[in-house]
Amino acid sequence: SSENAYLNACLIVETDLDALACLRLRQNIEKELGRTMKTENAQYHDRLIDIDILFYDNLILNEKDLTIPHPLLHQREFVLKPLNEIAGNFKHPILQKSITELLVLLT
């Protein structure tokens, strides 16, 4: 949790890039916008920007630097609320529940 104001938003992107190329692009964007390390001694710190890849179609990926679907999204109301606005019917490829269903289960 943070004492600072912040904005959460979700968007849908269409791309020809594969998931790992999207990760590299995301990291470059964050760095250009002033992103610093999010943890220090295992403690989270506020960041200027934090871009997460929540889903990549129905891909299930478990790589060292990238896990898709995002492993914690179903536990985070601040993620599910804006995601529900744009993709409420999308089914989580592992949990097999829609975003709306996940949000209802959490609240």
All heavy atoms as an XYZ file, in Angstrom:
870
protein
N       0.841     -1.183      0.000
C       0.000      0.000      0.000
C       0.880      1.237      0.000
O       2.029      1.189      0.394
C      -0.950     -0.092      1.177
O      -0.692      0.824      2.169
N       0.338      2.334     -0.458
C       1.114      3.556     -0.632
C       0.387      4.748     -0.033
O      -0.838      4.813     -0.047
C       1.346      3.799     -2.127
O       1.963      5.049     -2.314
N       1.160      5.689      0.453
C       0.592      6.948      0.932
C       0.361      7.910     -0.224
O      -0.316      8.919     -0.067
C       1.534      7.591      1.951
C       1.710      6.759      3.204
C       2.725      7.353      4.167
O       3.281      8.432      3.875
O       2.963      6.728      5.211
N       0.927      7.606     -1.377
C       0.832      8.470     -2.544
C      -0.372      8.110     -3.407
O      -0.790      6.957     -3.460
C       2.114      8.375     -3.378
C       3.322      8.835     -2.582
O       3.328      9.913     -2.016
N       4.335      7.992     -2.524
N      -0.893      9.121     -4.104
C      -1.977      8.875     -5.055
C      -1.414      8.141     -6.271
O      -0.277      8.373     -6.670
C      -2.600     10.203     -5.474
N      -2.228      7.265     -6.825
C      -1.795      6.550     -8.026
C      -3.011      6.223     -8.880
O      -4.143      6.262     -8.414
C      -1.012      5.279     -7.682
C      -1.764      4.296     -6.819
C      -2.516      3.291     -7.387
C      -1.713      4.380     -5.434
C      -3.217      2.394     -6.604
C      -2.406      3.474     -4.643
C      -3.147      2.487     -5.234
O      -3.833      1.598     -4.451
N      -2.751      5.902    -10.122
C      -3.798      5.590    -11.079
C      -3.548      4.203    -11.644
O      -2.433      3.886    -12.060
C      -3.787      6.619    -12.220
C      -4.713      6.348    -13.391
C      -6.169      6.452    -12.959
C      -4.426      7.312    -14.523
N      -4.587      3.371    -11.643
C      -4.515      2.059    -12.277
C      -5.388      2.089    -13.518
O      -6.501      2.610    -13.486
C      -5.041      0.967    -11.333
C      -4.071      0.663    -10.235
O      -2.913      0.391    -10.493
N      -4.541      0.709     -9.004
N      -4.874      1.534    -14.585
C      -5.625      1.474    -15.831
C      -5.257      0.179    -16.552
O      -4.175     -0.364    -16.353
C      -5.302      2.676    -16.707
N      -6.173     -0.292    -17.360
C      -5.924     -1.467    -18.196
C      -6.218     -1.100    -19.638
O      -7.087     -0.267    -19.908
C      -6.826     -2.628    -17.785
S      -6.415     -3.352    -16.203
N      -5.496     -1.723    -20.546
C      -5.772     -1.523    -21.956
C      -5.521     -2.803    -22.717
O      -4.793     -3.674    -22.272
C      -4.956     -0.368    -22.528
C      -3.434     -0.466    -22.443
C      -2.868     -0.851    -23.783
C      -2.879      0.870    -22.016
N      -6.178     -2.888    -23.846
C      -6.006     -4.018    -24.748
C      -5.144     -3.541    -25.906
O      -5.393     -2.486    -26.478
C      -7.372     -4.515    -25.267
C      -8.224     -5.016    -24.102
C      -7.178     -5.599    -26.330
C      -9.658     -5.319    -24.488
N      -4.123     -4.319    -26.228
C      -3.192     -3.957    -27.296
C      -3.165     -5.075    -28.321
O      -3.120     -6.254    -27.960
C      -1.767     -3.747    -26.717
C      -0.765     -3.495    -27.826
C      -1.755     -2.619    -25.708
N      -3.180     -4.703    -29.576
C      -2.996     -5.672    -30.652
C      -1.579     -5.494    -31.166
O      -1.148     -4.375    -31.451
C      -4.007     -5.413    -31.763
C      -4.003     -6.488    -32.820
C      -5.134     -6.319    -33.824
O      -6.243     -5.939    -33.414
O      -4.874     -6.555    -35.012
N      -0.826     -6.585    -31.278
C       0.573     -6.493    -31.673
C       0.998     -7.717    -32.472
O       0.404     -8.786    -32.346
C       1.483     -6.353    -30.424
O       2.843     -6.228    -30.845
C       1.357     -7.548    -29.494
N       2.042     -7.531    -33.262
C       2.684     -8.641    -33.963
C       3.859     -9.182    -33.149
O       4.470    -10.184    -33.527
C       3.192     -8.188    -35.339
C       2.047     -7.883    -36.294
O       0.987     -8.532    -36.184
O       2.204     -6.988    -37.147
N       4.189     -8.512    -32.043
C       5.303     -8.934    -31.195
C       4.917    -10.170    -30.401
O       3.768    -10.318    -29.983
C       5.691     -7.826    -30.216
C       6.169     -6.505    -30.805
C       6.399     -5.490    -29.692
C       7.436     -6.710    -31.621
N       5.893    -11.054    -30.157
C       5.617    -12.176    -29.267
C       5.693    -11.695    -27.818
O       6.051    -10.544    -27.549
C       6.557    -13.359    -29.539
C       8.024    -13.071    -29.224
O       8.325    -12.267    -28.323
O       8.884    -13.683    -29.878
N       5.335    -12.551    -26.884
C       5.234    -12.153    -25.476
C       6.563    -11.643    -24.913
O       6.592    -10.638    -24.194
C       4.715    -13.316    -24.644
N       7.665    -12.299    -25.238
C       8.962    -11.860    -24.705
C       9.401    -10.540    -25.322
O      10.017     -9.711    -24.651
C      10.015    -12.952    -24.881
C       9.766    -14.201    -24.029
C      10.751    -15.308    -24.366
C       9.809    -13.876    -22.546
N       9.074    -10.313    -26.580
C       9.368     -9.014    -27.197
C       8.530     -7.920    -26.539
O       9.008     -6.800    -26.328
C       9.121     -9.064    -28.703
N       7.283     -8.241    -26.181
C       6.438     -7.278    -25.448
C       7.057     -6.960    -24.102
O       7.040     -5.806    -23.659
C       5.037     -7.835    -25.256
S       4.026     -7.808    -26.732
N       7.604     -7.956    -23.442
C       8.273     -7.730    -22.159
C       9.444     -6.768    -22.323
O       9.578     -5.815    -21.552
C       8.761     -9.055    -21.569
C       9.640     -8.926    -20.319
C       8.826     -8.396    -19.144
C      10.287    -10.262    -19.981
N      10.271     -6.979    -23.323
C      11.426     -6.093    -23.544
C      10.962     -4.669    -23.853
O      11.526     -3.694    -23.338
C      12.308     -6.637    -24.665
C      13.089     -7.876    -24.249
C      14.125     -8.287    -25.279
N      13.531     -8.674    -26.558
C      13.058     -9.890    -26.837
N      13.106    -10.843    -25.930
N      12.548    -10.155    -28.017
N       9.929     -4.529    -24.676
C       9.385     -3.210    -24.994
C       8.848     -2.543    -23.733
O       9.103     -1.376    -23.474
C       8.283     -3.328    -26.045
C       7.581     -2.040    -26.435
C       8.560     -1.028    -27.019
C       6.453     -2.330    -27.417
N       8.102     -3.290    -22.934
C       7.559     -2.777    -21.674
C       8.680     -2.294    -20.758
O       8.609     -1.211    -20.175
C       6.763     -3.891    -20.972
C       6.122     -3.447    -19.675
C       6.068     -4.575    -18.703
N       7.396     -4.744    -18.135
C       7.655     -5.444    -17.054
N       6.722     -6.082    -16.426
N       8.874     -5.546    -16.610
N       9.746     -3.061    -20.650
C      10.877     -2.674    -19.801
C      11.547     -1.399    -20.322
O      11.920     -0.527    -19.529
C      11.888     -3.825    -19.717
C      11.371     -4.996    -18.927
C      12.240     -6.244    -19.055
O      12.888     -6.472    -20.082
N      12.239     -7.062    -18.024
N      11.680     -1.277    -21.635
C      12.273     -0.073    -22.211
C      11.408      1.156    -21.955
O      11.924      2.230    -21.633
C      12.511     -0.250    -23.714
C      13.645     -1.200    -24.012
O      14.521     -1.430    -23.191
N      13.629     -1.777    -25.198
N      10.100      1.012    -22.095
C       9.184      2.131    -21.846
C       9.293      2.574    -20.386
O       9.407      3.761    -20.089
C       7.730      1.747    -22.197
C       7.583      1.587    -23.708
C       6.746      2.788    -21.658
C       6.258      0.938    -24.127
N       9.262      1.617    -19.467
C       9.364      1.945    -18.047
C      10.675      2.660    -17.738
O      10.684      3.649    -17.000
C       9.265      0.672    -17.195
C       7.889      0.078    -17.139
C       7.836     -1.193    -16.318
O       8.879     -1.875    -16.154
O       6.749     -1.502    -15.836
N      11.761      2.174    -18.310
C      13.075      2.790    -18.068
C      13.102      4.217    -18.603
O      13.578      5.135    -17.931
C      14.165      1.939    -18.713
C      15.555      2.393    -18.364
C      16.597      1.437    -18.920
C      17.982      1.897    -18.518
N      19.015      1.013    -19.059
N      12.579      4.431    -19.823
C      12.542      5.776    -20.410
C      11.699      6.737    -19.582
O      11.961      7.939    -19.550
C      12.005      5.711    -21.841
C      12.994      5.138    -22.832
C      12.414      5.068    -24.235
O      11.492      5.846    -24.554
O      12.892      4.225    -25.020
N      10.678      6.202    -18.890
C       9.796      7.043    -18.078
C      10.276      7.179    -16.633
O       9.567      7.718    -15.793
C       8.365      6.493    -18.115
C       7.676      6.592    -19.478
C       6.334      5.896    -19.453
C       7.521      8.048    -19.896
N      11.473      6.677    -16.336
C      12.060      6.883    -15.016
C      11.841      5.761    -14.025
O      12.021      5.955    -12.822
N      11.492      4.597    -14.499
C      11.270      3.454    -13.598
C      12.558      3.098    -12.877
O      13.617      3.031    -13.456
C      10.780      2.255    -14.407
C      10.798      0.908    -13.694
C       9.599      0.756    -12.784
N       9.676     -0.471    -12.014
C       8.849     -1.492    -12.152
N       7.878     -1.437    -13.025
N       8.972     -2.553    -11.403
N      12.433      2.868    -11.587
C      13.557      2.362    -10.796
C      13.145      1.010    -10.230
O      12.041      0.537    -10.449
C      13.904      3.333     -9.655
O      12.741      3.533     -8.850
C      14.395      4.670    -10.196
N      14.004      0.399     -9.485
C      13.705     -0.910     -8.914
C      12.442     -0.849     -8.056
O      12.234      0.110     -7.332
C      14.875     -1.394     -8.050
C      16.159     -1.614     -8.836
S      16.002     -2.850    -10.132
C      15.871     -4.326     -9.155
N      11.617     -1.888     -8.138
C      10.388     -1.894     -7.354
C      10.589     -2.461     -5.960
O       9.771     -2.268     -5.090
C       9.275     -2.642     -8.075
C       9.432     -4.141     -8.164
C       8.218     -4.730     -8.850
C       8.338     -6.222     -9.000
N       7.171     -6.788     -9.643
N      11.682     -3.179     -5.747
C      11.930     -3.719     -4.421
C      13.351     -3.409     -3.978
O      14.259     -3.261     -4.783
C      11.737     -5.248     -4.371
O      12.650     -5.848     -5.287
C      10.328     -5.655     -4.705
N      13.485     -3.299     -2.698
C      14.794     -3.153     -2.074
C      14.704     -3.911     -0.766
O      13.823     -3.664      0.058
C      15.085     -1.669     -1.822
C      16.468     -1.419     -1.243
C      16.725      0.065     -1.078
O      16.592      0.796     -2.075
O      17.036      0.464      0.044
N      15.576     -4.887     -0.583
C      15.513     -5.761      0.594
C      14.127     -6.391      0.743
O      13.570     -6.451      1.838
C      15.895     -4.999      1.865
C      17.310     -4.468      1.801
O      18.191     -5.116      1.241
N      17.534     -3.300      2.354
N      13.554     -6.821     -0.377
C      12.247     -7.486     -0.430
C      11.086     -6.582     -0.013
O      10.007     -7.053      0.271
C      12.257     -8.764      0.396
N      11.275     -5.272      0.009
C      10.214     -4.317      0.339
C       9.823     -3.573     -0.929
O      10.682     -3.044     -1.636
C      10.689     -3.316      1.396
C      11.014     -3.939      2.734
C       9.789     -4.525      3.404
O       8.740     -3.900      3.452
N       9.915     -5.748      3.901
N       8.513     -3.508     -1.214
C       8.034     -2.786     -2.382
C       8.175     -1.289     -2.175
O       7.998     -0.789     -1.076
C       6.564     -3.117     -2.682
C       6.405     -4.384     -3.470
C       6.233     -5.596     -2.838
C       6.452     -4.361     -4.852
C       6.102     -6.763     -3.563
C       6.313     -5.515     -5.588
C       6.142     -6.715     -4.940
O       6.007     -7.866     -5.664
N       8.496     -0.590     -3.252
C       8.602      0.867     -3.246
C       7.725      1.426     -4.351
O       7.520      0.778     -5.378
C      10.056      1.313     -3.476
C      10.966      0.955     -2.347
N      11.057      1.704     -1.217
C      11.811     -0.088     -2.177
C      11.935      1.153     -0.388
N      12.404      0.058     -0.949
N       7.226      2.637     -4.156
C       6.457      3.300     -5.205
C       7.331      3.476     -6.441
O       8.532      3.714     -6.340
C       5.981      4.677     -4.730
C       4.851      4.573     -3.722
O       4.271      3.489     -3.572
O       4.552      5.596     -3.090
N       6.683      3.358     -7.597
C       7.366      3.556     -8.863
C       6.622      4.588     -9.665
O       5.410      4.725     -9.530
C       7.418      2.242     -9.667
C       8.461      1.314     -9.210
C       7.991      0.086     -8.477
N       6.869     -0.665     -8.993
C       5.965     -1.209     -8.184
N       6.002     -1.051     -6.897
N       4.991     -1.931     -8.671
N       7.351      5.305    -10.507
C       6.736      6.283    -11.389
C       5.764      5.606    -12.350
O       4.699      6.129    -12.646
C       7.830      6.995    -12.186
C       7.735      8.483    -12.304
C       7.684      9.153    -10.965
C       8.862      9.014    -13.124
N       6.153      4.429    -12.822
C       5.326      3.671    -13.770
C       5.546      2.188    -13.522
O       6.637      1.766    -13.163
C       5.666      4.038    -15.239
C       4.765      3.294    -16.214
C       7.112      3.733    -15.574
C       3.942      4.170    -17.065
N       4.490      1.424    -13.692
C       4.572     -0.026    -13.545
C       3.616     -0.634    -14.563
O       2.401     -0.544    -14.411
C       4.196     -0.443    -12.125
C       4.328     -1.941    -11.893
O       5.096     -2.599    -12.619
O       3.655     -2.448    -10.987
N       4.168     -1.210    -15.603
C       3.367     -1.813    -16.666
C       3.464     -3.327    -16.520
O       4.562     -3.882    -16.511
C       3.865     -1.384    -18.065
C       3.831      0.134    -18.211
C       3.049     -2.079    -19.147
C       4.523      0.646    -19.464
N       2.313     -3.974    -16.404
C       2.280     -5.429    -16.305
C       1.592     -6.015    -17.530
O       0.641     -5.446    -18.049
C       1.495     -5.876    -15.065
C       2.222     -5.569    -13.770
O       3.449     -5.748    -13.716
O       1.550     -5.167    -12.807
N       2.060     -7.165    -17.956
C       1.389     -7.935    -18.995
C       0.504     -8.927    -18.248
O       1.002     -9.851    -17.602
C       2.399     -8.656    -19.907
C       3.314     -7.632    -20.594
C       1.663     -9.534    -20.920
C       4.483     -8.251    -21.344
N      -0.789     -8.698    -18.298
C      -1.725     -9.541    -17.552
C      -2.049    -10.818    -18.304
O      -2.047    -11.907    -17.734
C      -3.008     -8.761    -17.264
C      -2.828     -7.451    -16.491
C      -4.156     -6.727    -16.361
C      -2.196     -7.707    -15.136
N      -2.353    -10.666    -19.582
C      -2.668    -11.791    -20.462
C      -2.000    -11.539    -21.804
O      -1.687    -10.407    -22.159
C      -4.179    -11.907    -20.711
C      -4.995    -12.210    -19.490
C      -5.777    -11.228    -18.896
C      -5.000    -13.476    -18.940
C      -6.548    -11.504    -17.785
C      -5.763    -13.764    -17.821
C      -6.539    -12.772    -17.239
N      -1.823    -12.592    -22.559
C      -1.409    -12.517    -23.957
C      -2.263    -13.544    -24.676
O      -1.905    -14.728    -24.722
C       0.089    -12.815    -24.098
C       0.638    -12.538    -25.473
C       1.295    -11.350    -25.755
C       0.488    -13.466    -26.496
C       1.792    -11.093    -27.016
C       0.973    -13.214    -27.767
C       1.629    -12.029    -28.010
O       2.126    -11.764    -29.267
N      -3.437    -13.098    -25.132
C      -4.468    -14.013    -25.630
C      -4.708    -15.077    -24.561
O      -4.904    -14.740    -23.410
C      -4.088    -14.615    -26.982
C      -4.131    -13.584    -28.104
O      -4.966    -12.668    -28.036
O      -3.336    -13.711    -29.050
N      -4.655    -16.336    -24.936
C      -4.849    -17.423    -23.970
C      -3.544    -18.138    -23.642
O      -3.555    -19.261    -23.138
C      -5.877    -18.426    -24.502
C      -7.273    -17.847    -24.463
O      -7.723    -17.373    -23.424
N      -7.952    -17.862    -25.584
N      -2.431    -17.467    -23.912
C      -1.113    -18.040    -23.668
C      -0.889    -18.295    -22.179
O      -1.250    -17.477    -21.336
C      -0.033    -17.068    -24.177
C       1.417    -17.479    -23.956
C       1.772    -18.675    -24.840
C       2.339    -16.300    -24.279
N      -0.312    -19.444    -21.892
C       0.152    -19.756    -20.542
C       1.666    -19.902    -20.654
O       2.166    -20.752    -21.398
C      -0.494    -21.052    -20.013
C      -2.011    -20.873    -19.917
C       0.110    -21.442    -18.669
C      -2.778    -22.142    -19.620
N       2.385    -19.025    -19.966
C       3.842    -18.952    -20.090
C       4.451    -18.846    -18.711
O       3.992    -18.049    -17.882
C       4.220    -17.731    -20.932
C       5.693    -17.495    -21.221
C       6.232    -18.557    -22.170
C       5.900    -16.110    -21.810
N       5.467    -19.628    -18.465
C       6.155    -19.597    -17.179
C       7.661    -19.547    -17.432
O       8.342    -20.561    -17.359
C       5.790    -20.846    -16.367
C       5.497    -20.519    -14.936
O       5.933    -19.494    -14.425
N       4.758    -21.390    -14.288
N       8.152    -18.365    -17.756
C       9.574    -18.158    -18.015
C      10.198    -17.466    -16.806
O       9.495    -16.927    -15.952
C       9.767    -17.285    -19.259
C       9.279    -17.912    -20.548
C      10.164    -19.045    -21.034
O      11.389    -18.995    -20.809
O       9.622    -19.984    -21.630
N      11.513    -17.449    -16.757
C      12.214    -16.821    -15.639
C      11.787    -15.366    -15.442
O      11.530    -14.929    -14.321
C      13.725    -16.887    -15.881
C      14.546    -16.226    -14.806
C      16.026    -16.262    -15.136
C      16.775    -15.430    -14.125
N      17.579    -14.402    -14.731
N      11.666    -14.614    -16.521
C      11.368    -13.184    -16.427
C       9.918    -12.827    -16.730
O       9.543    -11.660    -16.639
C      12.275    -12.398    -17.390
C      13.735    -12.498    -16.997
O      14.017    -12.562    -15.790
O      14.593    -12.514    -17.897
N       9.109    -13.796    -17.101
C       7.737    -13.474    -17.498
C       6.801    -14.653    -17.239
O       7.052    -15.758    -17.705
C       7.693    -13.103    -18.987
C       6.344    -12.709    -19.567
C       5.763    -11.486    -18.863
C       6.472    -12.444    -21.064
N       5.747    -14.370    -16.480
C       4.694    -15.352    -16.232
C       3.385    -14.773    -16.738
O       2.992    -13.670    -16.358
C       4.575    -15.678    -14.726
O       5.826    -16.182    -14.266
C       3.497    -16.707    -14.480
N       2.744    -15.507    -17.635
C       1.453    -15.102    -18.196
C       0.513    -16.287    -18.077
O       0.897    -17.394    -18.446
C       1.584    -14.695    -19.684
C       2.519    -13.502    -19.833
C       0.233    -14.386    -20.283
C       2.812    -13.137    -21.281
N      -0.689    -16.076    -17.565
C      -1.265    -14.852    -17.037
C      -0.489    -14.367    -15.804
O       0.174    -15.153    -15.129
C      -2.687    -15.243    -16.641
C      -2.950    -16.584    -17.236
C      -1.632    -17.197    -17.509
N      -0.618    -13.072    -15.528
C       0.027    -12.501    -14.350
C      -0.419    -13.311    -13.134
O      -1.616    -13.503    -12.918
C      -0.373    -11.035    -14.201
C       0.395    -10.321    -13.142
N       0.179    -10.542    -11.804
C       1.370     -9.397    -13.222
C       0.990     -9.778    -11.102
N       1.731     -9.080    -11.940
N       0.530    -13.806    -12.341
C       0.178    -14.759    -11.280
C      -0.661    -14.202    -10.126
O      -1.269    -14.977     -9.391
C       1.538    -15.239    -10.775
C       2.497    -14.177    -11.167
C       1.960    -13.574    -12.434
N      -0.727    -12.895     -9.957
C      -1.470    -12.317     -8.834
C      -2.705    -11.535     -9.234
O      -3.413    -11.021     -8.379
C      -0.538    -11.412     -8.009
C       0.691    -12.089     -7.402
C       1.570    -11.076     -6.703
C       0.283    -13.202     -6.451
N      -2.986    -11.426    -10.510
C      -4.072    -10.533    -10.942
C      -5.413    -10.906    -10.344
O      -6.217    -10.040    -10.028
C      -4.159    -10.444    -12.463
C      -4.791    -11.575    -13.252
C      -6.274    -11.350    -13.449
C      -4.123    -11.670    -14.587
N      -5.677    -12.179    -10.142
C      -6.970    -12.608     -9.599
C      -7.130    -12.277     -8.114
O      -8.213    -12.393     -7.562
C      -7.174    -14.113     -9.835
C      -6.200    -14.972     -9.101
N      -4.887    -15.092     -9.492
C      -6.342    -15.732     -7.993
C      -4.252    -15.897     -8.655
N      -5.119    -16.299     -7.735
N      -6.045    -11.821     -7.474
C      -6.073    -11.447     -6.055
C      -6.084     -9.934     -5.857
O      -6.072     -9.465     -4.734
C      -4.852    -12.014     -5.334
C      -4.763    -13.514     -5.383
C      -3.443    -14.030     -4.840
O      -2.581    -13.284     -4.395
N      -3.276    -15.338     -4.871
N      -6.083     -9.186     -6.932
C      -5.925     -7.730     -6.852
C      -7.140     -7.005     -7.415
O      -7.307     -6.896     -8.626
C      -4.659     -7.311     -7.601
C      -3.405     -7.852     -6.947
C      -2.187     -7.459     -7.703
N      -0.993     -7.755     -6.928
C       0.227     -7.711     -7.420
N       0.408     -7.376     -8.698
N       1.262     -7.982     -6.658
N      -7.950     -6.483     -6.509
C      -9.144     -5.754     -6.916
C      -8.773     -4.542     -7.768
O      -9.468     -4.228     -8.737
C      -9.931     -5.320     -5.683
C     -11.259     -4.696     -6.006
C     -12.077     -4.362     -4.767
O     -11.608     -4.611     -3.632
O     -13.190     -3.855     -4.946
N      -7.653     -3.889     -7.450
C      -7.238     -2.705     -8.206
C      -6.849     -3.044     -9.638
O      -6.800     -2.156    -10.495
C      -6.113     -1.938     -7.493
C      -4.789     -2.665     -7.415
C      -3.853     -2.555     -8.430
C      -4.462     -3.423     -6.301
C      -2.626     -3.205     -8.357
C      -3.237     -4.070     -6.200
C      -2.317     -3.968     -7.242
N      -6.628     -4.300     -9.931
C      -6.382     -4.755    -11.305
C      -7.691     -5.226    -11.941
O      -8.001     -4.868    -13.082
C      -5.341     -5.897    -11.338
C      -5.221     -6.490    -12.732
C      -3.996     -5.413    -10.837
N      -8.449     -6.006    -11.205
C      -9.675     -6.588    -11.755
C     -10.731     -5.547    -12.099
O     -11.446     -5.705    -13.092
C     -10.255     -7.618    -10.786
C      -9.440     -8.903    -10.637
C     -10.033     -9.771     -9.539
C      -9.356     -9.660    -11.947
N     -10.840     -4.472    -11.303
C     -11.877     -3.468    -11.580
C     -11.694     -2.814    -12.950
O     -12.621     -2.823    -13.759
C     -11.920     -2.420    -10.473
C     -12.724     -2.860     -9.286
C     -12.883     -1.733     -8.290
C     -13.864     -2.115     -7.211
N     -14.077     -1.022     -6.259
N     -10.528     -2.233    -13.259
C     -10.403     -1.633    -14.598
C     -10.383     -2.679    -15.714
O     -10.872     -2.426    -16.809
C      -9.091     -0.849    -14.537
C      -8.343     -1.393    -13.380
C      -9.359     -1.943    -12.423
N      -9.854     -3.862    -15.430
C      -9.850     -4.923    -16.437
C     -11.273     -5.367    -16.751
O     -11.612     -5.617    -17.909
C      -9.008     -6.104    -15.942
C      -8.789     -7.248    -16.908
C      -8.181     -6.771    -18.215
C      -7.917     -8.316    -16.262
N     -12.122     -5.421    -15.743
C     -13.515     -5.804    -15.931
C     -14.251     -4.816    -16.840
O     -15.140     -5.206    -17.591
C     -14.211     -5.914    -14.572
C     -15.595     -6.473    -14.676
O     -15.803     -7.556    -15.218
N     -16.561     -5.738    -14.156
N     -13.872     -3.554    -16.791
C     -14.514     -2.534    -17.624
C     -14.278     -2.773    -19.116
O     -15.103     -2.403    -19.938
C     -14.020     -1.142    -17.234
C     -14.487     -0.691    -15.866
C     -13.956      0.679    -15.486
O     -13.469      1.416    -16.377
O     -14.020      1.013    -14.295
N     -13.148     -3.352    -19.456
C     -12.819     -3.519    -20.878
C     -12.860     -4.970    -21.354
O     -12.874     -5.219    -22.560
C     -11.442     -2.898    -21.226
C     -10.312     -3.598    -20.463
C     -11.449     -1.402    -20.977
C      -8.921     -3.209    -20.925
N     -12.836     -5.921    -20.412
C     -12.773     -7.333    -20.819
C     -13.446     -8.236    -19.796
O     -12.913     -9.283    -19.435
C     -11.310     -7.735    -21.017
N     -14.607     -7.852    -19.340
C     -15.305     -8.600    -18.301
C     -15.597    -10.043    -18.660
O     -15.608    -10.922    -17.796
N     -15.818    -10.323    -19.928
C     -16.156    -11.682    -20.367
C     -14.940    -12.553    -20.676
O     -15.082    -13.748    -20.928
C     -17.067    -11.642    -21.592
C     -18.439    -11.103    -21.253
O     -18.938    -11.303    -20.153
N     -19.045    -10.393    -22.189
N     -13.744    -11.936    -20.676
C     -12.535    -12.708    -20.991
C     -12.307    -13.764    -19.913
O     -12.351    -13.473    -18.727
C     -11.317    -11.789    -21.093
C     -10.059    -12.518    -21.473
C      -9.818    -12.865    -22.787
C      -9.124    -12.875    -20.505
C      -8.657    -13.555    -23.143
C      -7.969    -13.560    -20.842
C      -7.738    -13.897    -22.168
N     -12.065    -15.001    -20.338
C     -11.837    -16.094    -19.379
C     -10.355    -16.269    -19.103
O      -9.545    -16.373    -20.028
C     -12.407    -17.404    -19.913
C     -13.884    -17.523    -19.693
C     -14.289    -18.977    -19.675
C     -15.780    -19.057    -19.593
N     -16.302    -19.508    -18.382
N     -10.018    -16.294    -17.825
C      -8.653    -16.580    -17.385
C      -8.307    -17.991    -17.873
O      -9.028    -18.948    -17.560
C      -8.602    -16.500    -15.860
C      -7.249    -16.517    -15.274
N      -6.402    -17.604    -15.374
C      -6.577    -15.573    -14.569
C      -5.274    -17.339    -14.749
N      -5.357    -16.105    -14.257
N      -7.238    -18.153    -18.658
C      -6.961    -19.454    -19.265
C      -6.584    -20.561    -18.281
O      -6.681    -21.737    -18.625
C      -5.814    -19.169    -20.233
C      -5.232    -17.884    -19.794
C      -6.305    -17.124    -19.094
N      -6.199    -20.222    -17.081
C      -5.879    -21.246    -16.079
C      -7.066    -21.464    -15.146
O      -7.491    -22.593    -14.920
C      -4.628    -20.867    -15.267
C      -3.401    -20.829    -16.178
C      -4.408    -21.847    -14.108
C      -2.147    -20.300    -15.525
N      -7.610    -20.382    -14.613
C      -8.692    -20.479    -13.631
C     -10.048    -20.755    -14.273
O     -10.988    -21.141    -13.577
C      -8.761    -19.192    -12.804
C      -7.482    -18.836    -12.050
C      -7.642    -17.501    -11.344
C      -7.114    -19.936    -11.069
N     -10.158    -20.533    -15.594
C     -11.391    -20.779    -16.345
C     -12.598    -20.030    -15.771
O     -13.706    -20.546    -15.739
C     -11.678    -22.283    -16.447
C     -10.700    -23.021    -17.339
C     -10.694    -22.485    -18.765
O     -11.722    -22.457    -19.427
N      -9.535    -22.048    -19.238
N     -12.342    -18.811    -15.311
C     -13.395    -17.907    -14.844
C     -13.228    -16.590    -15.580
O     -12.111    -16.184    -15.893
C     -13.307    -17.689    -13.337
C     -13.579    -18.948    -12.522
C     -13.816    -18.625    -11.078
C     -14.059    -19.839    -10.238
N     -14.965    -20.826    -10.739
N     -14.353    -15.926    -15.838
C     -14.279    -14.623    -16.493
C     -13.732    -13.591    -15.508
O     -13.722    -13.807    -14.291
C     -15.663    -14.191    -16.978
O     -16.485    -13.837    -15.874
N     -13.304    -12.466    -16.034
C     -12.816    -11.377    -15.193
C     -13.928    -10.940    -14.239
O     -13.685    -10.713    -13.054
C     -12.313    -10.197    -16.053
C     -11.169    -10.645    -16.966
C     -11.891     -9.039    -15.173
C     -10.001    -11.318    -16.282
N     -15.146    -10.851    -14.727
C     -16.282    -10.482    -13.873
C     -16.439    -11.480    -12.730
O     -16.617    -11.086    -11.579
C     -17.592    -10.386    -14.704
O     -17.424     -9.406    -15.710
C     -18.764    -10.038    -13.824
N     -16.358    -12.769    -13.051
C     -16.476    -13.801    -11.995
C     -15.352    -13.677    -10.976
O     -15.593    -13.805     -9.764
C     -16.464    -15.192    -12.619
C     -17.713    -15.509    -13.413
C     -17.598    -16.799    -14.205
O     -16.528    -17.060    -14.815
O     -18.585    -17.546    -14.214
N     -14.133    -13.421    -11.435
C     -13.004    -13.270    -10.514
C     -13.204    -12.067     -9.598
O     -12.904    -12.131     -8.406
C     -11.688    -13.145    -11.290
C     -11.240    -14.396    -12.052
C     -10.030    -14.079    -12.932
C     -10.930    -15.531    -11.090
N     -13.725    -10.982    -10.165
C     -13.968     -9.783     -9.363
C     -15.043    -10.043     -8.312
O     -14.880     -9.656     -7.152
C     -14.364     -8.612    -10.278
C     -14.609     -7.270     -9.597
C     -13.383     -6.803     -8.822
C     -15.013     -6.227    -10.639
N     -16.105    -10.716     -8.695
C     -17.188    -11.039     -7.738
C     -16.659    -11.916     -6.613
O     -16.981    -11.713     -5.441
C     -18.379    -11.695     -8.468
C     -19.367    -12.309     -7.475
C     -19.075    -10.690     -9.362
N     -15.817    -12.889     -6.936
C     -15.247    -13.775     -5.918
C     -14.358    -13.018     -4.937
O     -14.271    -13.376     -3.762
C     -14.421    -14.884     -6.579
C     -15.203    -15.977     -7.286
C     -14.254    -16.892     -8.042
C     -16.043    -16.774     -6.290
N     -13.722    -11.973     -5.415
C     -12.782    -11.215     -4.583
C     -13.493    -10.207     -3.694
O     -13.021     -9.901     -2.598
C     -11.763    -10.503     -5.479
C     -10.563     -9.895     -4.791
C      -9.741    -10.963     -4.071
C      -9.697     -9.171     -5.799
N     -14.623     -9.674     -4.156
C     -15.300     -8.610     -3.390
C     -16.410     -9.137     -2.514
O     -16.780    -10.239     -2.505
C     -15.861     -7.540     -4.331
O     -16.689     -8.153     -5.303
C     -14.759     -6.797     -5.029
